[in-house]
Amino acid sequence: MFEKVLVANRGEIAVRVMAACEELGIGTVAVYSDADRDAGHVEYADEAYNVGPAPASESYLDQEAIVDVAERAGADAIHPGYGFLAENAAFARRVEATDGITWVGPPSDAMGTLGEKTNARTVMQAAGVPVVPGTTEPVDDADEVRALGEEYGYPIAIKAEGGGGGRGMKIVRSEAEVDDALESAQREGEAYFGNDSVYVEKYLESPKHIEVQVLADQHGNVRHLGERDCSLQRRHQKVIEEAPSPALDAELRDAIGEAARQGVREAGYTNAGTVEFLVENGEFYFMEVNTRIQVEHTVSEEVTGIDIVRWQLRVAAGEALAFDQDDVEIDGHAVEYRINAENPAADFAPTPGQLTTYRPPASIGVRLDHAVAQGDEIGGDYDSMIAKLVVSGDDRDHCLERSKRALEHFAVEGVHTTIPFHRLLLDDETFVAGEHTTTYLDRELDDDALEAAVDRWGPAEATAGDGTQAETAAVTVEVDGRRFDVVIEDGVPQAAAGGGGDAETGSGGGAGANATPEVTTADAITAEMQGTILSVAVEPGDEVAAGDVVCVLEAMKMENDVVAAGGGTVESVPVSDGDSVDMGDTLVTLE
Ligand code: ADP
């Protein structure tokens, strides 16, 4: 077994990996950026090294710096977590080539084979796994796309080779949309992933997203740990994940699990991985492989009792998996709620700020993966995740009941969170019945309901996500010896201001008077938050349609797409790569 593992990541996943190391008696090395000097993962590690300034590109993505620290610290393995360098086959290759350091992940060759979407489709097809009908070669000609549209029938999806989370994916509903969609998929692929190569798939209208967790060792053993259902998505991004899926019967479950094993075996893959499928009308189709530990691995751990990260380490060290496929039993039900610093009522905009109160739930059936504590700052440099709340129960109903309790007792003040959104979902008939598909939220999520949920269950005080200060305050009063929590809306009267103001209008009230919405002309696309321009996807003269990405802004989330609200011709682009922008700055103007 390894003696010392460097964890090339931050936040909850870094702590999760270090916890597994600790249990195996392995020393831990953290890396951190200037923004993370006091971060939870740094505190947790046995030793920690600064790898550069706050922007991830200059620290957590600095391959040289990370390998250098591993050597200096005498680490004999590197675990990449998820995100950052986790799916970078070139980095894996570099680690493999470094004397005395093992890559805790699949071999770089297998990452290359299965991590590239069109390659993976070819491998899976060869292994007899059904794939979403589509091309296994990149496509760059609109006529070819139209021919494919004819062949598969519309709608089709044009997807960026390097894409993920729905980025660089354009849905095409008719022949007439092909030219524009092809161009914008290529543009987004280039802007996000530095790769304008795209391919075409049949677009399934209302599928379930089902993914299978696999573990493989270097001795030819491949096991699957059952499936996760990640069908609850917002704009193709997962928001709630669960295991097992409420939508599979035993037969389909076995068939999908075996297909995943078969495909992985074919590719000479080892370590942990996830094989993703879309399921519609009782049929399943391979979509892609994630060659790393995933955010939502927790729910599989909860229902199988198998510590996936521990096995990642053991398998990387050459050990054989000590259980057969038949030993893997699914017991009970688990759901993961991503608790993000975002305002659900402001289109889920990130709300950086200080966790003035942070009191997560406890007690039976509750697991919390996090790396923060009360008083910590949720900064704007990285993703907005605060914690993962994972709730387990005897069955799905029990798990959802427990989830209500856990979410009710999750107290966060200072920033908005996704907690009100999750609480809303627990009252949603379709979700509770397990009948939702990947398009359900985008079709049905009601803005008014979200606003009401945030009013009811959101923080009393927080930055609003649109940069303004929410105007409520919480106070506790005692009346006749009984305690009451009171929320005061629209400003708190302040004695110092001379007897307070008009609570109705907030005129004389506390800090942050009424927010005046930024008045922008309809044809100016402005920055919704402070950040850095990562890349610009358009130039003057380009035609853009509503929803097209015009540039990528690196802010609280690593990358935020700035999209055009309406269509038009690009008139000017006053920003360029690397520029710092403030909220409200004009990024692109349209004619
Ligand atoms: P990732 O799993 O890395 O986020 P994708 O961007 O390929 O990768 O897929 C994200 C989501 O987009 C899927 O979970 C699904 O909701 C949707 N999606 C992708 N491809 C298709 C397709 N061919 N038909 C319908 N939905 C799709």
Boltz pocket constraint, residues with backbone or C-beta under 6 A from the ligand:
constraints:
  - pocket:
      binder: B
      contacts: [[A, 132], [A, 157], [A, 163], [A, 164], [A, 165], [A, 166], [A, 167], [A, 169], [A, 201], [A, 202], [A, 203], [A, 204], [A, 205], [A, 207], [A, 209], [A, 230], [A, 233], [A, 236], [A, 237], [A, 276], [A, 278], [A, 287], [A, 288], [A, 438]]
      max_distance: 6.0
